[in-house]
Amino acid sequence: MCFQQKMIHSLFLINCSGDIFLEKHWKSVVSQSVCDYFFEAQEKAIDVENVPPVISTPHHYLISIYRDKIFFVSVIQTEVPPLFVIEFLHRVADTFQDYFGECSETAIKDNVVIVYELLEEMLDNGFPLATESNILKELIKPPTILRSVVNSITGSSNVGDTLPTGQLSNIPWRRAGVKYTNNEAYFDVVEEIDAIIDKSGSTVFAEIQGVIDSCIKLSGMPDLSLSFMNPRLLDDVSFHPCIRFKRWESERVLSFIPPDGNFRLISYRVSSQNLVAIPVYVKHMISFKENSSSGRFDVTIGPKQNMGKTVEGVVMTVHMPKAVLNMNLTATQGSYTFDPVTKVLTWDVGKITPQKLPNLKGIVNLQSGAPKPEENPSLNIQFKIQQLAISGLKVNRLDMYGEKYKPFKGVKYITKAGKFQVRT
Amino acid sequence: MLSLLPVQKLLRQLPAGPAGRPKKTAGGDTAEEVTSPVLATEAGQPTCYSALRAEELRPLATTKPMVATGTGPPPTLWRRHDDLKEMLDSNKDSLKLEAMKRIVAMIARGKNASDLFPAVVKNVACKNIEVKKLVYVYLVRYAEEQQDLALLSISTFQRGLKDPNQLIRASALRVLSSIRVPIIVPIMMLAIKEAASDMSPYVRKTAAHAIPKLYSLDSDQKDQLIEVIEKLLADKTTLVAGSVVMAFEEVCPERIDLIHKNYRKLCNLLIDVEEWGQVVIINMLTRYARTQFLSPNQNESLLEESAEKAFYGSEDEDAKDAKAEAASLAKRKPYVMDPDHRLLLRNTKPLLQSRNAAVVMAVAQLYFHLAPKAEVGVIAKALVRLLRSHSEVQYVVLQNVATMSIKRRGMFEPYLKSFYIRSTDPTQIKILKLEVLTNLANETNISTILREFQTYIRSMDKDFVAATIQAIGRCATNIGKVRDTCLNGLVQLLSNRDELVVAESVVVIKKLLQMQPAQHSEIIKHMAKLTDNIQVPMARASILWLIGEYCEHVPKIAPDVLRKMAKSFTNEEDIVKLQVINLAAKLYLTNSKQSKLLTQYVLNLAKYDQNYDIRDRARFIRQLIVPTEKSGALNKYAKKLFLAQKPAPILESSFKDRDHFQLGSLSHLLNTKAVGYQELPDWPDEAPDPSVRNVEVPEWTKCTSREKRKEKVEKPFYSDSEGESGPTESADSEPESVSEESGSSSSSSSSSSGSEEEDEDEEEGSGEQSEDKEEEEEKRLKRKEKEGSQKAASGSTGRYPLGRASRSPIPPWHPPHRSLGPSQLLSPAFGAVRTYELLHRMAGEGLSVEYCFSRRPFPGDPHMVAVQIQISNNTDAEVKSLRVSEPKPLSGMRIQEFPEIERLAPGDTVSVVMGIDFCDSTQAANFQLCTHTRHFYVSIQPPVGELMAPVFMSENEFKKEQGKLMGMSEITEKVTLPEKCRSDHAIVQQVTSAANVGRVPCGADNEYRFAAKTVTSGSLVLITLERREGAAAQLIVNSEKMVIGTMLVKDIVQALAQ
């Protein structure tokens, strides 16, 4: 019989050493040998990051993602939007993360039955069915230590015995009958600065990407509306499905019935017209001497405009050229490590105090005889600034309708380095 | 329900047939035993049976050939499976569960557990829900291999299909349809048909999911399945929409005609469909639009002005239709966008802000393929946003951006910097970004881009450097201005330490030089020198070709290079050897004196080469260039052949023309047609008839979003609970303002969706306070007021014994003869009596209740407001024991119930009075109205003007009291009196209709005074209306109850304005 089958046919989970440690088929069984094409591509790619997400084989197409040292390889038979599959696989990984605290091989192996039950619910005949965490949690309870002990004694199950009414509701992201003794709503405004700074210290490219992550523990069916002092800052926004789009369009107010628990409310980009304040500067002197097997390395990090807040959690990572054998450095602050295998230098600086700027300085040992490296490595900087949204975004107020109690409301601002790179 | 019967019959019979097969293997009677218990037992099975069955079935399993399994020698495995079987046979759920868990773990690892089939399958009816679920998992995995035994489980699912709980029905259908056993195709077909008309939308969704499963099992069922799809496409719930379009796409994507009638509905539901469904629907609609509408870009210049403005944002369906017709009638050249085309574009746009990358991509491709050029730009921002996502998402998005950026460069130009490359990006991402940057390069930004490229060239990632060099080459060919700059830069790279970089530069330079060789002999000379060092074959071949081609520009060097190459010929790669032969031939033709011998030598070497290609080439060239007697006519043309002017290669993107594949598709990504790819059709020359999309009830198009829908839909007969939560059930299928006659039919149609009703009921309680609802309530009240006044005006019913004032002007004020104390309550003044609805006859199942404020003192208690209630029985049965119960007054509020009405005959109307102490607040009084069968929750909300009773005062008293109520207690408002409300009596009538107040005599003829006391606390309320010239007037209200004062001012102003 000849027929077409769409969407996701099978899923294989493969660890870094190439073991297939889980397989699930939604239609008829596809042999593991299909993964050989994947291994072939993986070998060709050298680097895990460079395995092409879509691989064409004679009878199937393989679409894969790489998350937390696991390859999620899905088998497709016919035309399907690749992003559809990729997005779904990431949703699967997110769900594992949500359920087991981590999305690792051990976690998956330890909870193989729950994993199987989850996959069964998430896809029907290869088409996504229930992907909302709230619905899934009604269907299959996440494991906890206590429950697993109780289960092993009483033989009771992880499968919720209540029926998943959420699937039928108008608001599939929220389950009914939520009850808390302390009603709380927390919003974390997290902004990340993506930047490329060139050799001379001028900014080639900088932009601010932000998200609002929420933790809502409110009883009943609260209807929230969140407004900003300066909503015009938000240039491009993507929403959780719970947000009423029209309300945002007309009033620039986020109005929504929230899911229960942790979720990402919006992510946004701050309009590019606004100049981005770069909170740190880096002075660097990296040089490799011609015909001698050594080089100099001298990096100083200092705070720039940061509105009186402390820059903390500063970490610098540098992928040194292959010719580098070892590094002898002294740090005036924090500690550094150099991995001679991966050639990655990591300097954990900590907090920057403007009085005494942290500095890392010393000698680079090169492989003798090897040509001097062409390029100086670029420096990747991470940092954190508490209590500050670098774009200046401010939450104005949060109102709740539909419930009578008074919730506790909290907003936290934090600025981080995103993809922050200094070219040298 | 009648249609169910044959189905059941068939279902009951079916399993017995196929189950007969094990008979042959397992032996006669036992098989009978095996099947019957499963069919007979209603819930769970007696353990004795299962034990017996397991015994009997074991030999059956052993006859199956053992399939090689993963680990361990077969004997141990065998034994272990035995112990699993024992656990499954036990009657302890915990043991069964443990066993099932181990089996599922085996399946997960890809180990074969098929020999456990008989032991597992009988647990399908197990009470423990987790065991059951795991058995399903097992069944779905192995049923295909053990079809006969799988049939034993079917009856369980058939029972499930009849379960009253929708979720159980759905899950039974899900598992049943997942068992890939061809013999149950008829059962599946019936089950799907039945589920497609299930009350629950969730079950219907599951039915839609089951359609492709059945189709893949037996494609002969197509025609029947299309019928089901057609039916489900007409479904109005968002839950079903995504799934049924998925089924449509798999079973009958060519039946585009099925979409016509549902097109507008799908467009309008789209925003509320779950995200995965959105992707499928958008992709399908893209294809649909390509077949049904005209290309928006055909008359670009004309388009800009005319069409856009006319249709943008036009909401009214009728107007739209009219315009569309006009447009199609006119059939003039200027392009006019079909309003349905516009509808699609407008309704998909908000989805660009979805958090789901697949949805964003789907909308982006829709805009790319369907939108007028001027509007495509909106997708750029969203696509750029996706570049922050996981690297796999970036990979796919960049591929699509690369294709788009060739066609529509301007769109991404503002985001140029977002494509800058970081050293930490994976190589495949870097190369794609490079592609996009190159596509975006133009005269204005090229210098920035080249500066950026310079940084890239020093990267440690050599593949990336090579790609950068190629990108520079492409920029140089595309933008003439920078060609020299690029060339110089590339020449500098020739002295790079890294051979790969040099080689790539050589290749690119070769291509660039071909465009203007004469000016660049220096570079060619420089490159000739490189042959000593460069080992990369492609680069060597390129240099040789260059020298050969332009040997006239470097007459001295060329023969020398050939000499060197002849020396190393045998060690060269094939590609280089071919170019050596080529060079030799060209030199022979131009400079045979110096190179004749060398050429002979090279050709001789080539003659004995291992590679036949090279041997062939050598033979061919020798014949062509070396004149012999036999050599034919071609010899003369050898020089022309070899030294012909060759066109310069065009360096173009590998993404050029990829957009003939639908963007975002797998085929586009792979650049080959994937299996099952649906070609994106070209725009038609003539638009097909747009009227095919007309539906009888055009309300759809009006409600494009949750919000709008909320505002517009007035459903007086349901609780309006739907509003707030964003309805899944798009209730707007029903006519917007339902007249009373059609009401009954609409209420019965609502019962077809059981779950919604439940939802509504739940929400009814909780959502009461929501603002929107109040708004709606208000609207409703207003309408009712109108109705009420109309009814009153007609006066023919005679239902209102008090209604004498309904139309007639208020009687002129007669000062009372007796002098009364200042606080003497007056008999009520009658304005137009308004009736309000308490219970509509639809909601009350035939019982309709209206109320009005009679404005008489309530006999029992002076602090209560008298509410006259009129109850009509429109049913055809007697209503008994009508009474008020369980009043739930807010604090302080009191309700004096009316005496129970024993019986109310059909068609009769009775009027009763009840008293309510509202505590001088406009809060609603909630209570239940009970009949012998039903309870109705009702509430009475008084207008502020009804919370008071008129008092008599003299002018002096009025002034004195007014003097006490100054400052905060005084509220002043300017009023403009409309034309018809300037006469004395009109003003008085309006004020007294708005509030239950008495007129106070007044000396001045441009002033009107009224006084009243609140019913509960007896606080004075004094109203003064002072007419100025023309329409202007000033309204002053003095009352120590400020809230009442404020509200009263509002009400009076409103009343006067009417």
Contacts between the chains, C-beta under 8 A, distances in Angstrom:
chain1	res1	chain2	res2	distance
A	1	B	218	7.6
A	1	B	219	7.0
A	2	B	219	7.8
A	3	B	215	6.8
A	3	B	216	4.6
A	3	B	219	5.4
A	4	B	216	7.4
A	4	B	250	6.6
A	4	B	675	7.2
A	4	B	676	4.9
A	5	B	212	7.6
A	5	B	216	5.4
A	5	B	250	7.9
A	6	B	212	7.1
A	6	B	246	7.7
A	6	B	249	7.2
A	6	B	250	5.3
A	6	B	676	6.8
A	7	B	246	7.9
A	20	B	110	6.7
A	21	B	109	7.0
A	22	B	108	5.0
A	22	B	109	7.1
A	23	B	108	6.7
A	23	B	109	7.6
A	23	B	110	4.8
A	24	B	108	7.0
A	25	B	141	6.8
A	27	B	180	7.6
A	27	B	216	7.4
A	28	B	144	5.9
A	28	B	180	6.3
A	29	B	141	7.5
A	29	B	144	8.0
A	32	B	110	5.8
A	47	B	426	6.9
A	47	B	427	7.3
A	49	B	391	6.4
A	49	B	426	3.6
A	49	B	427	7.8
A	49	B	428	7.9
A	50	B	426	5.1
A	50	B	427	5.2
A	50	B	428	5.3
A	52	B	395	7.4
A	52	B	428	6.4
A	53	B	392	4.1
A	53	B	395	5.2
A	53	B	396	6.8
A	54	B	396	7.7
A	54	B	666	7.0
A	54	B	669	5.5
A	54	B	670	6.7
A	56	B	670	5.4
A	56	B	672	7.5
A	56	B	674	8.0
A	61	B	666	6.3
A	61	B	670	7.7
A	61	B	674	6.8
A	64	B	392	7.7
A	65	B	390	6.8
A	65	B	392	4.8
A	66	B	391	7.8
A	66	B	392	7.6
A	67	B	390	7.8
A	76	B	666	7.3
A	77	B	675	6.6
A	77	B	676	7.7
A	78	B	674	6.6
A	78	B	675	4.6
A	78	B	676	3.2
A	78	B	677	7.8
A	79	B	665	6.1
A	79	B	666	5.1
A	79	B	667	6.0
A	79	B	674	4.4
A	79	B	675	6.7
A	79	B	676	4.5
A	79	B	677	4.2
A	79	B	678	7.1
A	80	B	666	5.9
A	81	B	279	6.2
A	81	B	283	6.8
A	81	B	358	6.0
A	81	B	361	6.7
A	81	B	362	6.7
A	81	B	664	5.1
A	81	B	665	6.1
A	81	B	666	7.0
A	82	B	396	5.1
A	82	B	664	7.8
A	82	B	665	7.9
A	82	B	666	5.5
A	82	B	669	5.4
A	83	B	357	5.2
A	83	B	358	4.3
A	83	B	361	4.7
A	83	B	393	6.5
A	83	B	396	5.1
A	83	B	397	7.5
A	83	B	664	6.6
A	84	B	276	7.3
A	84	B	279	5.4
A	84	B	358	4.3
A	86	B	357	7.4
A	86	B	358	7.7
A	86	B	390	7.4
A	86	B	392	4.7
A	86	B	393	5.9
A	86	B	396	6.5
A	87	B	356	5.7
A	87	B	357	5.0
A	87	B	358	4.5
A	87	B	393	7.1
A	88	B	276	7.5
A	88	B	358	7.8
A	90	B	390	5.9
A	90	B	392	7.8
A	90	B	393	7.8
A	112	B	104	7.0
A	112	B	105	4.8
A	112	B	108	5.0
A	113	B	101	4.9
A	113	B	104	5.4
A	113	B	105	6.8
A	113	B	134	7.2
A	115	B	108	7.3
A	116	B	104	5.3
A	116	B	107	7.6
A	116	B	108	5.7
A	116	B	137	6.0
A	117	B	133	6.3
A	117	B	134	7.8
A	117	B	137	7.5
A	120	B	133	7.6
A	120	B	136	7.7
A	120	B	137	5.9
A	124	B	174	6.1
A	124	B	178	7.9
A	124	B	206	7.8
A	124	B	209	5.0
A	125	B	177	7.8
A	125	B	178	6.8
A	125	B	209	5.9
A	125	B	210	7.9
A	125	B	212	6.3
A	125	B	213	5.1
A	127	B	209	6.5
A	127	B	243	7.3
A	127	B	246	5.7
A	127	B	276	7.0
A	128	B	276	4.2
A	129	B	209	7.5
A	131	B	275	8.0
A	131	B	276	7.4
A	154	B	94	7.7
A	155	B	92	7.5
A	155	B	93	6.2
A	155	B	94	2.7
A	155	B	97	6.3
A	155	B	98	8.0
A	157	B	97	6.6
A	157	B	128	6.9
A	157	B	129	6.8
A	157	B	130	3.4
A	157	B	131	8.0
A	158	B	130	6.7
A	159	B	129	5.3
A	159	B	130	4.1
A	159	B	133	5.7
A	161	B	129	5.8
A	163	B	165	6.8
A	163	B	167	4.4
A	163	B	168	7.8
A	164	B	167	6.7
A	165	B	167	7.9
A	167	B	167	7.6
A	167	B	202	6.2
A	168	B	166	7.3
A	168	B	167	7.7
A	168	B	200	7.5
A	168	B	201	7.7
A	168	B	202	5.2
A	168	B	239	7.9
A	168	B	755	5.2
A	168	B	759	7.5
A	169	B	728	7.7
A	169	B	759	6.6
A	170	B	725	4.5
A	170	B	726	6.0
A	170	B	727	6.0
A	170	B	728	4.5
A	170	B	729	7.9
A	170	B	759	6.4
A	171	B	725	5.3
A	171	B	726	6.9
A	172	B	274	7.0
A	176	B	762	7.6
A	194	B	388	7.9
A	196	B	420	5.9
A	196	B	422	6.7
A	198	B	455	7.5
A	204	B	417	7.4
A	204	B	420	6.6
A	204	B	452	7.6
A	205	B	417	4.3
A	205	B	418	7.7
A	205	B	420	5.1
A	207	B	418	7.5
A	209	B	388	5.7
A	220	B	766	7.0
A	221	B	725	7.8
A	221	B	766	5.8
A	221	B	767	8.0
A	223	B	724	6.6
A	223	B	770	7.1
A	235	B	381	7.6
A	236	B	353	8.0
A	236	B	381	4.9
A	236	B	382	7.0
A	236	B	384	7.9
A	236	B	385	5.4
A	237	B	353	6.0
A	238	B	353	5.1
A	238	B	354	6.4
A	238	B	355	4.9
A	238	B	360	7.7
A	238	B	382	7.8
A	238	B	385	6.5
A	239	B	353	5.5
A	239	B	354	7.3
A	239	B	355	6.4
A	240	B	355	6.1
A	241	B	275	6.9
A	241	B	354	7.7
A	241	B	355	7.4
A	244	B	706	6.2
A	244	B	707	6.3
A	244	B	726	7.2
A	245	B	271	7.1
A	245	B	350	4.9
A	245	B	353	7.0
A	245	B	705	6.8
A	245	B	706	7.9
A	246	B	705	5.1
A	246	B	706	6.8
A	246	B	707	3.8
A	246	B	708	7.0
A	247	B	707	6.5
A	249	B	350	7.7
A	257	B	724	7.9
A	257	B	725	6.5
A	264	B	355	7.3
A	267	B	355	7.2
A	267	B	385	8.0
A	267	B	388	8.0
A	269	B	385	6.1
A	272	B	414	7.8
A	319	B	423	7.0
A	319	B	424	7.7
A	319	B	460	7.6
A	321	B	460	5.9
A	322	B	460	7.3
A	371	B	497	5.5
A	373	B	460	7.5
A	374	B	458	5.4
A	374	B	460	7.4
A	374	B	496	7.8
A	374	B	497	6.6
A	374	B	498	6.8
A	375	B	458	3.8
A	375	B	459	6.2
A	375	B	460	5.9
A	377	B	423	7.5
A	377	B	460	7.6
A	378	B	422	7.8
A	378	B	423	4.6
A	380	B	424	6.4
A	401	B	769	7.3
A	401	B	770	6.3
A	401	B	771	6.9
A	402	B	724	7.5
A	402	B	766	6.8
A	402	B	767	7.0
A	402	B	769	6.8
A	402	B	770	6.1
A	419	B	422	5.8
A	419	B	424	7.1
A	421	B	422	5.2
A	421	B	423	6.6
A	421	B	424	7.0
A	423	B	423	7.9
A	423	B	455	6.2
